[in-house]
């Protein structure tokens, strides 16, 4: 009698009589099932701890950058906006652009650095810079000084998404990446829930400088936890590469390093970059101009800003998680990886279009409802879009591709923010029309000659030729 035992946690036995070929096949199948079960058990739940750390970092990241918009009613008085509102709108736009331009420059640099030094070191360097830059706002008293502080903040914050997406590729298999991305990306929405409660209260009671001191201090606290966490040691044992090598019963191969020149020639890089060019400006619009919109259109004061923004960003949090979950759900139902991504993105793209009605509604809560849907659609769309670099390229190139896309997105955001500063008072309808249809245009770009994922053989050949 041949007795094949499965791992202890399954607690089943299959007994196969000797000499029976059919039962011998069953025995082989049982061995295969045992190996598969072992492979699944080898994937540690530590990946969700990593996802939680990425969520907290992204939350702090967006609290840092959103602080400016939340204290804007006070800064308007500091910078003379009461006397020259049109001039002040352009100056405020210039301050925002300083951040976006630095963010784009930083993405080109940090993406490549993170691919070389890894997520652990890259994240630590990034959050150190942006935490100190956030604290530096307390010394600013002029447009130039605020612009300089925002520029430094943008350089530091640029490392967040390349590092987070590289960490996601390190720890999560393809079918879980959109969900993991959606979970940590929901930190952008969580920040928009916490920040409207915390930052205006701090600014009103302790001065606007306290808002920036608070967010910068949170960055330093997260940094301490990240440095203590043994990321690299655990990744080598429980990361995606380690689990896959256990299944194949051979040591993991090092990921090939692809040159910037090679990546710039790939259609997948530019599909991702164009998508960022079209959709990043819309999120900047919601992040930096919504408090101003509520204040000017519906006369919501600074302390009353919390509830409208919280409701809007609850919607975006739900969209981020559901959008990531939807792609994984479709994959489990037999759809291919690319088809699942595009179907999820298509649903989100159509949900984003009703925001074009914002300028013509007269009720605050009608506007909030439309913005809930729009921000949820954006986050769901982004959860899938941000997963595409790890779908198309090896993990050693994810940070670089994300950096290239983010830099192109920053160019689009700079152009759009400049336009918003010019037309905001008279032609706000155009701003929301552009925001509503950006996702459908992006989706059409993905459907036109969709990129093909790189095979391991192609990546190794490209690395050798470089």
N, C-alpha and C positions, 0 to 999 in steps of 0.2 A: 504493500500500500504506500502510495506517495502522498504525504500530507503537506499541503502548502498553507502556511500561516500568514495572515495579513498583520499589519502593525497592531499593537495592543489596543489602540484607541478604537479600532474597528471591531475587534473581538469576534471574528468569524473564521471558520475553517472550511476548506473544500477538500473532500476526500476523493481521490481518483484511482480507480483500479488500474493495476499495471497492465500494459498491453493493449489498451483500448484507445484507438487513435482519436476518436471523437472526444472522449473525455480528456485525452492528452491535450487537445486543442483548448478545451475548457480550462485545463490547468495553466496553459500558457497565457490565456486571457486573464486568469486570476492573478498571475504574476504581474502582468501589465497593469491591472487595476490597482494592485498593491503599490507598484512603483508610482503610479499617478497620485494615489492617495498620499504616499510619502512626500511627493513633490509639493502637493498642496500644503501638507503639514509643515514643510520646510519654510514656507512663506510666513514670516513672523508678523504678528500684529504691531510690531515696532514701527512699521511703515505708517500707521495711523498716528503714532506719537510724533513722528517727523511731520506729518501733514498738519497736526495741531500746532507745532512750532512755526510752520510756514504761515498758517492762518494768523497767529499772533503777530508775526513780523509784518504781514501785509496789512493787518489792522492798524498797527502803529505807523506804518509807512503812509497810509492814507489819512490818518489823523494829523500827521505832520504837515502834509501838503494841503489839507482842507482848512487848517487853522486860519490861513490868510482870508479866505472867503467869509469865514464866520465872524471875524473881527473887523471886516470891511466897513460896517457902519461907523465904527470908532475911527478907523484909519482915514475915512473920508474927511473927518474934522481935522485930524493931524496933518493931512497933506493938502488941505485947502479946497476940498471938493465942494464945499458949500458955496464958495464964491464963483467957481468956474466949473460947472458940472460937465460940460462937453470936454474940456481939457482934462479934467480928472478921469473921465471914462477912458480916454486914450492913454493916460498915464497908468491907470490900473491895468489896462490891457498890456502895456509894455512890461509891467512887473510880472504879470502872468507869463508873458512870452519869454522872459529871462529864465524862468523855471523850465518851460517846455523846451527851449533851445538847448539848455544845459543837459536836460534829460535825454535828448536825442544824441548829443555828443557823448554823454556818459554811456549810453547803451552800446555804441560802437566799440568803446574801450572796454567796458566791464564784461560784455558778453565774451569777448576773446580771452580776457584775463581769467574769468570763471571757468572756461573750458580748460585752461591750463592748470590752474591751482586747485580747482574743485569747488564744490558748493560750500564746504565748511569754511575755508579761508576767505573765499570770495564774499560770502555773506557777512562775515565779521568785519572785513574792510569797509564794505558798503555801509553797514548800519552805524559804524563808528563815525564815518564822514557825515552821514545825514543827521545823526543825532547832534553832533557839534554844530552843524549848520543851522539846525532848527533853533538851538539855544542862541545863536548869534543874532537872530532877529530882534532880541531885546535891546540891542544897541542901535538899531536903525531909527532914523528920524526924517529921512528924505527919500524921494523916489529912487535915487541912485543907490542909496544904502540898502533899501528893501530889495532892489533889483539884484545887487551883489549877493545878499543873503539867499535869495531865491535861486540864484545861479548855482551857488555851492550846494544848496539842498537838492537841486535837480541832478547834479553830478553824483551825489551819494545815493539818492533814491533809485537811480537808473539800475543799480545792481540787484534790486529786489526780485523782479520777475525772471531775469536770466538765471539767477541762483535758485529760485523756487522751482522753476521748470526743470532745471538740471537735476535738482533733488528728487522731483517727481519721477523723472526718467530713471534715476538711480534705484528707486524703491518700488515703483508700481508697474505692473504689466500693462500692456496696451489697452486691455478691456477695462481697466480701472483708472486710467490716467485722466480721462475727462471728468470723472466723478471727483478724483483727488484734486484736480485743477479747479473744479467748481467749488469744492469745499474751501481750499485756501484762498481762492479768488473772492469768496464771499466775505473775506476780511475787508475788502474795499467797501462793502455794504455795511458790515458791522461797525467800521470806523464812522460811517455816516449816521449810524444810530447813536453811538456813544458821543461822538464829537459835538453834535448840536446840543447835547445836555451838559457836557463838561466844559467845553471851551467858552461859550458865551457867559456861563455862570462865573467861571474864573476871571474872565475879562471885566465883567461888571463889578465884581466884588474886590478883585485884587489888582486890577489894571490889565491892559491888553498884553503886556509883556509876560504875565504869568501863564498865558495860554501857550506861548512858545516854549517857555521853561518847562512846563508840564509835559508836553509831547516829547521834547528832547530827552527828558529824564526817563521816560518810559522806554525809549530806544536803548539807553544805557543799561537798564534793568534786563531787557531781553538779551542784549549782547552778553551779559554775564552768564545767563542760563545757556546760551548757545555754545559758549566757550567750554562750559562744564560738560555738556552732552558729548559722549564719545562717538560722534557721527561716523568717522571713517572706519573705525574698528568694527562697529556694528554693521556698516554697509558691506564690508568684505565677507561677513558671515551670513547676513540676512537680506542683502539687496537683491535686485532682479538678476544681476549677472551670477551671483552665488547660487541662487535657487535654480536657475536654468542649467548651470554647470552640474549641479547635483542630479538633475533629471538625466543629463547626458552622460553622467559619470566620468566627467573629465574637467580639468581646471578651466576657469573662465579665461577667454582670450581678451587681451587688452583691446579697447576700442580704437580703431584707426583714426589718426588725426588728419583732418582734411584742411587744406589751405583756404584762406579767404578768397583767393582768386577762383578756385574751383567752385566754392559755394555761390559766389556771385554769378556764375554761369548757369546755375541750376534754376529751372523754371519754378520749382517748389519754393525756393527762397523768395522769388519776386511775387509769386501768388500770395504768399504770407505777408510780404512787405506792403503790397498794394492794399490788402485787406486792412492792415494797420493804418495805412494812410487815410482810408475812408472812415474807419470806425473810431479810432482814438480821439479825433477832435470832438465827437459827440459826447464822449464821457467827460472830457475836459469842460465842455459846455455845462453839463449837469453839475459837475463838481464845483466849479468856480463861479458860475453865473446864476445858479438857482437861488441862493440866498438873496442876491441882488434883485432877481426877478420877483420873488415873493414880497420883498420890501417895497419895490417901486410900483408893482401892478396891484397888489392887494393890501399894501400898507401894513405888512407884518413886521413888528419891531423885533429887536435883537433877541429879547428874552422869549418872545412868542414864536421864534423861528424853529424851536426844537420839534414840536409835534408835527408840522407839515413835512419837515425833512426826514424825521424818523419813519413816518408812514411811507414816504416815497422809497426809502432805502430798505424798509422791510420787504417791499416788493422786489427790489433788486437782489436781496439776499435769497429769497425764494427762487427767483429766476436763475441765479448762479448755480444753485444746487440741483434744481430740476433739469436745467439744460445739460449739465454734466451727466446726470443720471440717465437722461433719455437716450443718449448715444450708447451707453453701456447696455441699456434695456434692449435696444434694437439689435445690437450685436449678439446678445444672448438669444434673440429670436431668429437668428440665421442670416441677418444682413451683413454685408461686408463692412470692414472698418471705414472705408471712405464713404460708402453709401449711408451708413449710420450717422457719420459726422454731418454730411450734407443735408440729410432729412431734418436733423435737429436744428441746424443753422437756418434752414428754410422756414421752419415754424417760427423761430425767433425773429427772423427778418420781417415776416408779415405782421407779427405782433408789435413791431416797432413803429409802423407807419401811422397809427392814429395820433401820434404826438404832434402832427402837423396842425391839429385843431386847437392847440394850446392858446395861440394868440387871440382866438375869437370866442373863447369861453369866458363867462362873467362870474362864475362861482369859483371860489378858492378850492373847494373840495372836488369839483369837476376837474380842475387843473391837476390836482394831486392824484386823482384816479388815472388820468392819462399818463402822468409822469411815472406812476407805479408800474404801469404796463410797459412803458418805454424803457425804464431802467432795468426791469426784469428781463425784457427781451435782449437788451445789450449784454447783460451779464451771462445769460444763457448762451448767446452767440459767442461771446468771448471765451467761455469755458471750453467750447469745442475748437475755436480758432487757435487758442493758445496751446492746445494739445497737438496740433498738426505738425510742428517741427519735430517732435519726438516720434510721430508716426512716419515721417518722411526721411529722417536722417539718423545716423548713429548718435549715441549719447554724447560722444566727444565733440559733436558739432552743434548740439542744441543751443547752448549759450550764445554762440556766434550768430546763428540764424535768428534767434530771438532778438539779439542786439541789432542786427541789420534791419529787421522788421520794425523794431521800436524806434530806431533812428529815422526811418522813413515816415513812421507814424508821427514823430515829433515835427517833421517838416510840414506834414498836413495840418497838424494841430496849430503850429505857428501861423500858417497862412489863414486858417479858419478863425483863430482867435483875433488876429489883426482885423479881419473882415467884421467880426462881431463887434469889436470896439468902435468901428466906424458906423455900422448900420443899426446898432442896438436900439436906439431911441425911436427911430422912424420906420424901420423895416424888419421888425423882429419876426414877422411871418416867414421871411426868406430863411432865417436862421433855423427855425424848427422844421421847415419843409426839407432843407438839406439834411438835417439830423434824422428825419423820418425815413427818407429813401436811401440813405447811405448803405444800409445793410442789404437791400435787394440788389443794388449795383455791385456790391462786394460778392454776393452769392453768384451773380452772373459771371463774374471774373473767375470764380472757382470752377464753374461748370464749363467754361471755355478752355479747352485743352487742359484738363485737370492733371496735376503733377502725379508722377508714379513714385512710390517709395523706393529708396535705394536698397539694393540687396547687400548682404555682407560682402559678397565677392566684389561687387562694384566699388564699395567703400574701400576695401583693402587694395584693390587695383589703383584707385585714385590716389590713395595715400602713398603707395609705392612710386607712382609716376611723379608725384609732387616732390 
